[in-house]
Amino acid sequence: DMGNMYGAGGRALDIIRRYPKRFISMHVKDEIKSTGGEMNDGYESTILGKGVIGTKAIVDAGKATGGTKYFIIEQESYQGRSPLDCAGEDLKIMKKWGY
């Protein structure tokens, strides 16, 4: 889960590069700064590509060198929008990115 990793101080792109071909699936999430946050880490999830993680680069690295075949879109915070609207936008973004 790239979002939880980010909140804990890890960087998914670094891990994928360090350990190639070990990530058959990936929880795809982006994060923005927040008071508290979902994991009480100061971040909450948002629409893919709108946050601070660099989600597209991580997804691309997962496909190119990480061995990733399954990308699971994940978002737990919606910034006042409906979860279904956010899921639709996230899916459109993944398709725009070629997934």
Backbone torsions as a table, in degrees:
resi	resn	phi	psi	omega
1	ASP	NA	105.5	-175.0
2	MET	-64.8	-28.7	179.5
3	GLY	-71.2	-47.6	178.5
4	ASN	-64.3	-37.7	177.8
5	MET	-61.7	-43.6	-179.7
6	TYR	-61.3	-45.9	-179.8
7	GLY	-62.0	-27.5	179.6
8	ALA	-89.5	0.2	177.0
9	GLY	100.1	-3.2	177.8
10	GLY	-87.3	162.4	178.9
11	ARG	-127.6	114.1	-174.4
12	ALA	-57.8	-39.5	-178.9
13	LEU	-60.9	-41.9	177.7
14	ASP	-62.6	-41.6	-178.7
15	ILE	-66.8	-43.1	178.5
16	ILE	-60.7	-42.7	179.9
17	ARG	-67.5	-37.0	-178.7
18	ARG	-72.4	-33.6	-176.1
19	TYR	-127.7	69.9	-176.9
20	PRO	-64.8	155.6	174.9
21	LYS	61.8	27.8	-178.9
22	ARG	-118.6	9.0	-171.4
23	PHE	-126.1	78.9	-177.6
24	ILE	-65.2	-31.1	177.2
25	SER	-131.0	156.8	-177.0
26	MET	-143.3	129.9	170.1
27	HIS	-82.7	114.6	-175.9
28	VAL	-95.7	117.9	-176.5
29	LYS	-149.9	150.0	172.6
30	ASP	-119.5	157.0	-174.3
31	GLU	-132.0	147.1	171.2
32	ILE	-123.8	156.9	175.6
33	LYS	-62.7	143.5	-177.4
34	SER	-155.4	153.9	171.2
35	THR	-78.4	120.3	-178.0
36	GLY	89.1	-79.2	-177.6
37	GLY	85.3	168.5	-176.3
38	GLU	-63.4	-38.5	-178.2
39	MET	-106.2	18.2	-176.6
40	ASN	57.9	36.4	-177.4
41	ASP	-113.0	6.6	179.4
42	GLY	87.2	9.1	179.3
43	TYR	-134.2	153.0	170.8
44	GLU	-138.8	154.3	-176.4
45	SER	-72.7	156.0	-178.8
46	THR	-149.8	-178.9	178.6
47	ILE	-57.9	138.3	-179.8
48	LEU	-55.8	134.9	179.1
49	GLY	84.8	-4.9	-177.9
50	LYS	-100.5	-5.6	-174.4
51	GLY	-106.6	-156.3	-171.2
52	VAL	-105.4	0.1	-170.4
53	ILE	-80.9	-30.8	-171.4
54	GLY	82.4	45.6	-171.3
55	THR	-55.5	-45.8	-176.9
56	LYS	-60.7	-43.7	179.5
57	ALA	-61.9	-37.2	179.3
58	ILE	-68.3	-46.0	179.0
59	VAL	-61.4	-44.6	178.8
60	ASP	-61.0	-42.8	178.7
61	ALA	-66.0	-38.4	177.0
62	GLY	-59.1	-44.0	180.0
63	LYS	-70.4	-43.5	-174.2
64	ALA	-73.8	-43.5	-173.3
65	THR	-131.0	-15.3	-175.3
66	GLY	-84.6	-11.5	-177.4
67	GLY	79.5	14.9	-175.3
68	THR	-75.7	128.2	177.1
69	LYS	-114.2	-24.6	-174.8
70	TYR	-123.4	122.2	179.8
71	PHE	-112.6	114.8	-177.9
72	ILE	-104.6	112.1	179.7
73	ILE	-72.9	133.4	-177.4
74	GLU	-135.7	132.7	175.3
75	GLN	-154.2	125.4	-178.5
76	GLU	-110.2	-15.9	178.0
77	SER	-118.9	147.0	-169.1
78	TYR	-129.0	2.5	177.2
79	GLN	48.2	45.8	175.3
80	GLY	85.5	-1.6	178.6
81	ARG	-96.6	167.9	177.6
82	SER	-79.0	145.8	177.4
83	PRO	-56.7	-37.9	-179.2
84	LEU	-65.8	-41.0	176.6
85	ASP	-61.8	-42.9	179.4
86	CYS	-64.6	-42.7	178.7
87	ALA	-60.3	-42.0	178.3
88	GLY	-63.0	-43.2	179.5
89	GLU	-67.0	-41.8	177.4
90	ASP	-59.2	-43.4	179.3
91	LEU	-63.5	-42.9	177.5
92	LYS	-59.8	-40.3	-179.7
93	ILE	-65.9	-44.5	178.0
94	MET	-60.2	-41.2	178.1
95	LYS	-65.1	-40.9	177.8
96	LYS	-61.2	-35.5	178.2
97	TRP	-76.9	-5.3	177.2
98	GLY	97.5	20.2	-178.5
99	TYR	-116.4	NA	NA
